[in-house]
Amino acid sequence: MDFQGPSDLHLHSDHSDGTDAPAEVMRAAHRHGLRTAALTDHDTTSGWAEAAEAATSLGMTFLPGMEMSAKYKWRSVHVLAYLFDPDDRRLRAMIDRVRSSRLERARTMAERIGRDYDLTWDDILAHTSDGATVGRPHIADALVAKGHVRDRSDAFATILSPRSDYYVALFAPDPVTAVGLVADAGGVPIIAHPAGRAGVLPDDVLFAMLDAGLAGFELGHRENVEPGIGRLRALVSERDLIVTGSSDYHGRGKPNIPGENTTGDEMVRRIIGAGTGSAPVYPSA
């Protein structure tokens, strides 16, 4: 069975830092004209079953995915992982370690912030769903609810900024390791928004990631800027890599709209053809 376009392969639910349940994410995607969608919550696959059921009931194709945390020196690198085996032992162990670090980090930041602001751990948990990957966005939502900041952007620019005394670094694997784990689990690793304001990763890191199994880049994303896009397009042409486009939808957490960028049909077919760890979920005939 073949999927139907248009396709958005980067959407988040309240199982990580989105604001909508997985089923509602799929309904939002459908309302915006999408016919294939991937749920890519941070470091978790817990929303797959709900999202797949909702998507297929709407006549959509669902691609299992995840956005895996990685880190190069001081900067975050996000690895979009598609069609991997969620039970792969080595990948699961790394994801569990990252999730544990997220929880410990959030607790420590909450404790520090609570010394100066009216904020408790229960306030933060009130903005998470069961099984969610707790992170800074949930702290931001609690700060907004308490009236300490205007919105998430204000929180990230002030209290939750890496320059803040309240900030705690997150453990994450280096991007070469992250890509290798996804590839070894039968997945298709794509770097999310790889030409953002922080710039493109150094060539030696990119080439090492390609050697580890990196399949391509998410070039259709509102955060990408030139000249980084041009640099990566040249690499795509040189290595015949996959190019995706997507919204990075977070519900009310970001202004991004489902389908504001989409992935071409041929690229989706390449992802489906390369993934061996899990399979797309197609609607019933």
FENZIQUI-V977454 format. One record per backbone hydrogen bond with DSSP energy under -1.0 kcal/mol. CO is the residue of the C=O (numbers start at 1). NH is the residue of the N-H. Records with the same first field share a line. If there is no record, write none. Layout:
BEGIN
CO->NH + NH
END
This chain:
BEGIN
6->35 + 36
7->263
8->38
10->248 + 249
11->40
13->16 + 18
15->133
20->14
21->25
22->26
23->27
24->28
25->29
26->30
27->31
28->32
29->34
30->33
35->61
36->8
37->63
41->67
45->48
47->51
48->52
49->53
50->54
51->55
52->56
53->57
55->60
56->59
61->37
62->281
64->83
66->81
67->43
68->79
70->77
72->75
75->72
77->70
78->192
79->68
80->190
81->66
82->188
83->277 + 278
85->88
88->92
89->93
90->94
91->95
92->96
93->97
94->98
95->99
96->100
97->101
98->102
99->103
100->104
101->105
102->106
103->107
104->108
105->109
106->110
107->111
108->112
109->113
110->114
113->116 + 117
117->119
120->124
121->125
122->126
124->127
125->128
129->132
132->134
135->138 + 139
136->140
137->141
138->142
139->143
140->144
141->145
142->146
143->148
144->147
151->155
152->156
153->157
155->160
158->161
161->164
164->167
173->71
174->178
175->179
176->180
177->181
178->182
179->183
180->184
181->185
182->187
183->186
185->85
186->276 + 277
188->82
189->215
190->80
191->218
195->225
196->199
202->206
203->207
204->208
205->209
206->210
207->211
208->212
209->214
210->213
215->242
216->191
217->219 + 244
219->221
220->246
221->224
225->229
227->231
228->232
229->233
230->234
231->235
232->236
233->237
234->238
235->239
236->240 + 241
242->217
244->220
249->12
250->253
257->260
264->268
265->269
266->270
267->271
268->272
269->273
270->274
271->275
281->62
END
